[in-house]
């Protein structure tokens, strides 16, 4: 089963700045998924990251705000750009493992002040 | 929105009791999955039930799926204080995983 290393685990950032979150998977995967979990809420899919192509963004999320990189089959980054307090959330990456569901990174708890 | 609903939103029980959480969804699915999240950390996959299955067991967990009603339930038997967490259902079809709103379970020792 895949293991995902996600970092940073948490950060406190000033508004207007950007934060890049990294996820490293211990095996090659075609697609990686990025989710946002706002305080007290469920998970919402931000985008699907495919290696070698542009990420596919869900409604309400745009590339300028959440640029994603996928340089190879084991790594992806999500950047939260020009942050505001409304971006304070937990951000999680995940990969699909077929019959075993999805494996998630441990999450990045972002606070924007 | 394709997001499903879960009820109850919060559940508080005594240790040893059973906990039942329900989930409804809106679209056709390939499978339905249940996840657990402790204190806003990463999610842990508990169990996956395919659309052609009606019931599945894993340890103290029992999941049912009724595709005609577009609903599922998660039963945790003989609950323990360590079961305290948020539980989410999520369904997969032609789209990536879509999560329900979750149930916060508190098991009191």
Interface residues (C-beta under 8 A of the other chain):
Chain A: X6 X31 X33 X37 X41 X42 X43 X44 X45 X48 X90 X92 X94 X96 X97 X99 X100 X101 X102 X103 X104 X105 X106 X107 X109
Chain B: X3 X33 X35 X40 X41 X42 X43 X44 X45 X48 X88 X90 X96 X97 X98 X99 X100 X101 X102
